[in-house]
């Protein structure tokens, strides 16, 4: 019985892993980006020139990393789309691996306090708003992750 309980707990934890949730929901097939649960598709080669990823919350760096790896597999930009963005996460919640992936794709990382916002939280939110308002156009795909 203990073995069964541990298996149930392990499966529950895996089911809510932010990286894996994104990987299982967002799939790129050639130039089509498909958000399966929402039944949304985006033709990256035809409709978009840029992707802006914005995210905030404790799982924001994991979710953003997962998205970038789905959109730009094998560390290459084979679709001719530029990328940038802002990730705001709690102090200490971004791994070195996530930092590498995010910065490679021109995504700025801001660490701030949680649960009470501090001046870094405000500065990061201002930067997020600035990126979206100045960069977004009809040819920009904005992907927002909130945790």
C-alpha positions as CSV (number, residue, x, y, z in Angstrom):
1,X,0.0,0.0,0.0
2,X,2.9,2.4,0.8
3,X,4.3,1.7,-2.7
4,X,0.9,2.6,-4.3
5,X,0.6,5.8,-2.3
6,X,4.1,6.8,-3.3
7,X,3.3,6.1,-6.9
8,X,0.2,8.3,-6.7
9,X,2.1,11.1,-5.1
10,X,4.9,10.9,-7.7
11,X,2.4,10.9,-10.6
12,X,0.6,13.9,-9.1
13,X,3.8,15.9,-8.8
14,X,4.7,15.0,-12.4
15,X,1.3,16.1,-13.6
16,X,1.7,19.6,-12.3
17,X,5.4,20.1,-13.3
18,X,5.3,23.4,-15.2
19,X,7.9,22.4,-17.7
20,X,6.1,19.2,-18.5
21,X,2.7,20.8,-18.6
22,X,3.9,23.2,-21.4
23,X,5.7,20.4,-23.3
24,X,2.5,18.3,-23.3
25,X,0.2,21.2,-24.4
26,X,2.3,23.1,-26.9
27,X,3.5,21.3,-30.0
28,X,5.3,22.6,-33.0
29,X,4.6,20.7,-36.2
30,X,6.7,22.1,-39.0
31,X,5.8,25.8,-38.9
32,X,2.5,25.4,-37.0
33,X,2.5,26.0,-33.3
34,X,-0.5,24.2,-31.7
35,X,-1.8,24.9,-28.2
36,X,-3.7,21.6,-27.9
37,X,-5.9,22.2,-24.8
38,X,-7.0,25.6,-26.1
39,X,-7.4,24.2,-29.7
40,X,-5.4,27.2,-31.0
41,X,-3.0,27.1,-34.0
42,X,-0.5,29.7,-35.2
43,X,1.3,29.6,-38.5
44,X,4.7,30.9,-37.6
45,X,6.2,31.1,-41.1
46,X,3.2,33.0,-42.6
47,X,1.7,35.2,-39.9
48,X,4.4,36.2,-37.5
49,X,7.8,38.1,-37.6
50,X,8.4,38.0,-33.9
51,X,7.6,36.1,-30.7
52,X,7.4,37.9,-27.4
53,X,7.4,35.7,-24.3
54,X,6.3,37.3,-21.1
55,X,5.9,35.4,-17.8
56,X,5.6,36.0,-14.1
57,X,5.3,33.9,-11.1
58,X,7.4,31.2,-9.4
59,X,7.1,28.8,-12.3
60,X,7.7,31.5,-15.0
61,X,11.2,30.5,-15.9
62,X,10.4,26.8,-16.3
63,X,7.3,27.6,-18.4
64,X,9.2,30.1,-20.6
65,X,12.1,27.7,-21.1
66,X,9.7,25.0,-22.1
67,X,7.9,27.2,-24.6
68,X,11.2,28.4,-26.2
69,X,12.3,24.8,-26.6
70,X,9.1,23.9,-28.3
71,X,9.1,26.9,-30.7
72,X,12.9,26.8,-31.4
73,X,13.9,23.1,-31.2
74,X,17.5,22.0,-31.3
75,X,18.8,25.5,-30.4
76,X,18.1,27.0,-33.9
77,X,15.9,29.5,-35.5
78,X,14.8,27.6,-38.6
79,X,11.6,29.7,-39.1
80,X,13.1,33.2,-39.4
81,X,11.3,34.7,-36.4
82,X,13.0,36.8,-33.8
83,X,12.3,36.4,-30.2
84,X,12.5,38.5,-27.0
85,X,10.7,38.8,-23.7
86,X,10.6,39.2,-20.0
87,X,10.4,36.7,-17.2
88,X,9.8,37.8,-13.6
89,X,10.3,35.1,-11.0
90,X,10.9,34.8,-7.3
91,X,14.5,35.1,-6.0
92,X,16.3,31.8,-6.5
93,X,13.6,30.2,-8.8
94,X,15.5,30.3,-12.1
95,X,18.1,27.6,-12.8
96,X,21.4,28.1,-14.6
97,X,20.1,26.0,-17.5
98,X,16.9,28.2,-17.7
99,X,19.1,31.3,-17.7
100,X,21.1,29.9,-20.5
101,X,18.1,29.1,-22.7
102,X,16.2,32.4,-21.9
103,X,19.1,34.7,-22.5
104,X,20.0,32.9,-25.7
105,X,16.6,33.9,-27.0
106,X,16.9,37.5,-25.7
107,X,14.5,37.0,-22.8
108,X,15.3,39.3,-19.9
109,X,15.2,37.7,-16.4
110,X,14.1,39.6,-13.4
111,X,14.2,38.2,-9.9
112,X,12.1,39.8,-7.3
113,X,10.5,39.3,-3.9
114,X,7.5,37.1,-3.2
115,X,4.8,37.2,-1.9
116,X,5.1,40.9,-1.1
117,X,6.3,42.9,-4.2
118,X,9.4,45.1,-3.8
119,X,11.0,47.8,-6.0
120,X,12.4,45.1,-8.3
121,X,8.9,43.7,-8.9
122,X,7.8,47.2,-10.0
123,X,10.8,47.7,-12.2
124,X,10.3,44.3,-13.8
125,X,6.6,44.9,-14.4
126,X,7.4,48.2,-16.0
127,X,9.9,46.5,-18.3
128,X,7.3,43.8,-19.2
129,X,4.8,46.5,-20.1
130,X,7.3,48.4,-22.1
131,X,8.4,45.4,-24.2
132,X,4.8,44.4,-25.0
133,X,3.6,47.9,-25.7
134,X,6.6,48.9,-27.9
135,X,7.2,45.6,-29.7
136,X,3.8,44.1,-30.3
137,X,2.2,44.5,-33.7
138,X,-0.2,42.4,-35.7
139,X,2.8,40.3,-36.8
140,X,3.9,39.6,-33.2
141,X,2.9,36.5,-31.3
142,X,2.8,37.3,-27.6
143,X,2.8,34.3,-25.3
144,X,2.1,35.0,-21.7
145,X,2.7,32.5,-18.8
146,X,1.3,33.2,-15.4
147,X,1.9,31.0,-12.4
